[in-house]
Amino acid sequence: MKKRWINLYVENEPGVLALIAGLFSGKSYNLESLTVGPAEDETVSRMTIGLTSDDQTFEQIKKQLARRVEVIKVVDLTETAMHCEELMFLRIHDCSEDDIRELFRMASVFYASVIDYSPSSVLLKSVRPEEENSLLISRMQKRFPNRIFCLRGGSVAIPALNPSD
């Protein structure tokens, strides 16, 4: 099993997201990440799909996606040098003044942003690779056990400008 990434270019029409997601659920494939947004052409949307699968299943998924009328292009990014980041929000509650100072320090170390805070809680935003966000969660759970609410969004991947990136 291996982490895989696909960029799909699809018609920007109502219901296309549901059709693509339905293809995955109908075949019992597990989507780990699905992010959708408009492409350069307003009639086209770009979907970034992250999943874990074996080689045979992944080839089957790509073929099934390519057969869909709504799909314009399937791009396998798995073996491509790429930039991939995930959006994550962390809220730490029941904080003391010392906790808040520590959270500001940790946010700086982990390249996270403090986007809101109150006298007793702090909201952080991190746009980093999944592994780095997981490390941040781990450190926060050790330092602030049972006081963390985490929301992880989809990951977005784009090929690097050149292979050394």
C-alpha positions in Angstrom: 0.0 0.0 0.0 1.3 3.4 -1.0 0.1 7.0 -0.7 -1.1 8.2 -4.2 -2.1 11.5 -5.6 -4.3 12.3 -8.6 -5.2 15.6 -10.2 -8.5 15.4 -12.1 -9.6 18.1 -14.5 -13.4 17.9 -14.7 -16.3 19.8 -16.2 -17.3 22.6 -13.8 -20.9 21.6 -13.6 -23.3 20.9 -10.7 -23.2 17.3 -9.5 -19.7 16.4 -10.8 -18.2 16.2 -7.4 -21.0 13.9 -6.2 -20.5 11.6 -9.3 -16.7 11.3 -8.7 -17.1 10.8 -4.9 -19.9 8.3 -5.7 -17.5 6.3 -8.0 -15.1 5.9 -5.1 -17.8 5.0 -2.5 -19.5 2.6 -4.9 -16.3 0.7 -5.4 -15.4 0.8 -1.7 -12.2 2.9 -2.4 -11.3 5.1 0.5 -10.5 8.8 -0.2 -8.1 10.3 2.3 -8.3 13.8 0.8 -10.4 15.5 -1.7 -10.0 19.1 -2.6 -11.9 20.9 -5.4 -11.5 24.3 -6.9 -11.8 26.2 -10.2 -9.0 25.8 -12.7 -7.5 28.5 -15.0 -10.5 28.0 -17.4 -13.8 28.8 -15.6 -15.5 25.8 -17.3 -13.1 23.4 -15.7 -12.5 22.4 -12.0 -9.4 20.7 -10.6 -9.8 18.0 -8.1 -6.8 16.8 -6.0 -7.4 13.4 -4.6 -5.2 11.6 -2.1 -5.6 7.9 -1.3 -3.7 4.9 -0.2 -3.8 1.8 -2.4 -1.8 -1.0 -4.1 -0.6 -0.7 -7.7 -3.4 -2.8 -9.2 -6.2 -1.0 -7.5 -4.7 2.4 -8.3 -4.5 1.5 -12.0 -8.2 0.4 -11.9 -9.2 3.7 -10.2 -7.4 5.8 -12.9 -9.0 3.8 -15.7 -12.5 4.2 -14.2 -12.0 7.9 -13.7 -10.8 8.3 -17.3 -14.0 6.6 -18.6 -16.3 9.2 -16.9 -17.7 11.7 -19.5 -17.3 14.5 -17.0 -13.5 13.9 -16.6 -11.4 15.8 -19.0 -8.0 14.7 -17.8 -6.5 12.4 -15.2 -3.0 13.3 -14.0 -1.1 10.8 -11.7 1.2 12.8 -9.4 2.4 9.9 -7.4 5.9 9.6 -8.8 6.1 13.3 -9.7 8.1 15.8 -7.7 5.4 18.0 -6.2 4.5 20.5 -3.5 1.7 19.2 -1.2 0.2 21.0 1.7 -2.7 20.5 4.1 -4.8 23.1 5.8 -5.2 22.4 9.6 -6.8 24.4 12.4 -6.0 23.7 16.1 -7.9 25.1 19.0 -6.3 24.8 22.4 -8.7 25.7 25.2 -8.5 26.1 29.0 -5.2 28.1 28.7 -3.4 30.0 31.3 -1.3 33.1 30.5 1.8 30.9 30.5 0.1 28.4 28.1 -0.8 31.2 25.7 2.8 32.4 25.7 4.0 28.9 25.0 1.5 28.5 22.2 2.7 31.6 20.5 6.3 30.3 20.8 5.3 26.9 19.5 3.4 28.4 16.6 6.6 30.3 15.6 8.7 27.1 15.7 6.2 25.1 13.6 5.5 27.9 11.1 1.8 28.0 12.2 -0.2 31.2 12.5 -2.1 32.4 15.6 -5.3 33.5 13.9 -7.5 34.2 17.0 -7.1 34.0 20.8 -9.0 34.9 23.9 -8.0 35.0 27.6 -8.5 31.2 27.7 -8.0 29.7 24.2 -5.9 30.0 21.1 -6.7 29.1 17.5 -3.8 28.2 15.2 -3.7 27.7 11.5 -1.1 25.5 9.8 -0.6 25.1 6.1 2.1 22.5 5.9 2.7 19.0 4.6 0.6 16.3 6.3 3.6 14.9 8.2 4.5 18.2 9.7 0.9 18.9 10.7 0.9 15.4 12.4 4.1 16.3 14.3 2.6 19.6 15.5 -0.5 17.7 16.7 1.6 15.2 18.5 3.6 17.9 20.3 0.5 19.8 21.2 -1.1 16.7 22.6 1.9 16.1 24.8 2.0 19.7 26.1 -1.8 20.3 26.3 -3.4 16.9 26.8 -7.2 16.7 26.4 -7.5 20.4 25.5 -7.1 20.3 21.7 -9.7 20.4 19.0 -8.3 19.7 15.6 -9.8 20.2 12.1 -7.8 19.0 9.1 -8.8 20.0 5.7 -7.9 18.5 2.3 -4.5 18.5 0.9 -3.6 20.2 -2.4 -0.8 19.0 -4.6 0.9 20.6 -7.6 3.9 19.4 -9.6 7.1 21.1 -8.7 8.6 23.6 -11.2 11.6 21.4 -11.7 12.5 18.0 -10.3 15.0 19.3 -7.8 12.2 21.2 -5.9 
